[in-house]
């Protein structure tokens, strides 16, 4: 963002909760896709995931960046 002329106002890491599932499916089980059941369960648990995401110890898989255009 800085190279594009923006001043970074805020960086928010999120989506830590997906890390264990991603690791299990793609690395250990060598799956390329999530099953419908896995997706449905994840969607049902989103309210819970939102509450605990910032408390999980592993790295986030996504980052929200807010930038301010330099004048």
C-alpha beads as a LAMMPS data file, in Angstrom:
LAMMPS data file: protein, C-alpha beads

71 atoms
70 bonds

1 atom types
1 bond types

-500.0 500.0 xlo xhi
-500.0 500.0 ylo yhi
-500.0 500.0 zlo zhi

Masses

1 110.0

Atoms # bond

1 1 1 0.000 0.000 0.000
2 1 1 2.816 2.368 0.811
3 1 1 4.364 1.789 -2.613
4 1 1 1.003 2.696 -4.180
5 1 1 0.923 6.032 -2.348
6 1 1 -1.291 5.142 0.595
7 1 1 -0.581 5.685 4.258
8 1 1 -1.558 2.618 6.269
9 1 1 -4.210 3.633 8.784
10 1 1 -5.158 0.221 10.130
11 1 1 -4.191 -3.432 9.703
12 1 1 -6.497 -6.101 11.067
13 1 1 -5.551 -9.777 10.842
14 1 1 -8.497 -12.165 10.824
15 1 1 -9.640 -15.610 9.756
16 1 1 -7.414 -17.576 12.119
17 1 1 -10.171 -20.112 12.586
18 1 1 -9.714 -21.484 9.050
19 1 1 -6.068 -22.407 9.574
20 1 1 -6.515 -25.820 11.301
21 1 1 -9.137 -26.973 8.781
22 1 1 -7.032 -25.813 5.853
23 1 1 -3.971 -27.584 7.253
24 1 1 -5.860 -30.808 7.907
25 1 1 -7.572 -30.916 4.511
26 1 1 -4.837 -29.703 2.214
27 1 1 -1.633 -30.783 3.935
28 1 1 -2.472 -33.924 5.861
29 1 1 -5.375 -35.371 3.851
30 1 1 -4.213 -33.928 0.495
31 1 1 -7.727 -32.815 -0.436
32 1 1 -8.203 -30.097 -3.012
33 1 1 -11.799 -29.227 -2.080
34 1 1 -13.974 -28.928 0.990
35 1 1 -17.041 -31.124 1.165
36 1 1 -20.534 -29.639 1.262
37 1 1 -20.863 -30.908 4.817
38 1 1 -17.666 -29.136 5.888
39 1 1 -18.825 -25.882 4.307
40 1 1 -22.270 -26.155 5.847
41 1 1 -20.840 -26.830 9.316
42 1 1 -18.429 -23.928 9.002
43 1 1 -21.245 -21.583 7.936
44 1 1 -23.422 -22.682 10.853
45 1 1 -20.590 -21.980 13.283
46 1 1 -19.640 -18.521 11.945
47 1 1 -21.193 -16.654 14.929
48 1 1 -19.020 -18.733 17.267
49 1 1 -15.908 -18.333 15.078
50 1 1 -16.299 -14.535 15.118
51 1 1 -16.166 -14.539 18.910
52 1 1 -13.005 -16.601 19.213
53 1 1 -11.008 -15.700 16.080
54 1 1 -8.855 -12.996 17.678
55 1 1 -8.048 -15.260 20.652
56 1 1 -6.580 -18.131 18.649
57 1 1 -2.783 -18.541 18.888
58 1 1 -1.904 -19.339 15.273
59 1 1 -1.415 -16.841 12.439
60 1 1 -4.316 -15.275 10.583
61 1 1 -4.929 -16.281 6.976
62 1 1 -6.317 -12.886 5.915
63 1 1 -5.575 -9.229 6.499
64 1 1 -7.818 -6.191 6.201
65 1 1 -5.878 -3.041 5.404
66 1 1 -7.288 0.476 5.527
67 1 1 -5.282 3.102 3.725
68 1 1 -5.448 6.869 3.428
69 1 1 -4.545 8.428 0.100
70 1 1 -1.520 10.696 0.339
71 1 1 -2.189 14.281 -0.771

Bonds

1 1 1 2
2 1 2 3
3 1 3 4
4 1 4 5
5 1 5 6
6 1 6 7
7 1 7 8
8 1 8 9
9 1 9 10
10 1 10 11
11 1 11 12
12 1 12 13
13 1 13 14
14 1 14 15
15 1 15 16
16 1 16 17
17 1 17 18
18 1 18 19
19 1 19 20
20 1 20 21
21 1 21 22
22 1 22 23
23 1 23 24
24 1 24 25
25 1 25 26
26 1 26 27
27 1 27 28
28 1 28 29
29 1 29 30
30 1 30 31
31 1 31 32
32 1 32 33
33 1 33 34
34 1 34 35
35 1 35 36
36 1 36 37
37 1 37 38
38 1 38 39
39 1 39 40
40 1 40 41
41 1 41 42
42 1 42 43
43 1 43 44
44 1 44 45
45 1 45 46
46 1 46 47
47 1 47 48
48 1 48 49
49 1 49 50
50 1 50 51
51 1 51 52
52 1 52 53
53 1 53 54
54 1 54 55
55 1 55 56
56 1 56 57
57 1 57 58
58 1 58 59
59 1 59 60
60 1 60 61
61 1 61 62
62 1 62 63
63 1 63 64
64 1 64 65
65 1 65 66
66 1 66 67
67 1 67 68
68 1 68 69
69 1 69 70
70 1 70 71
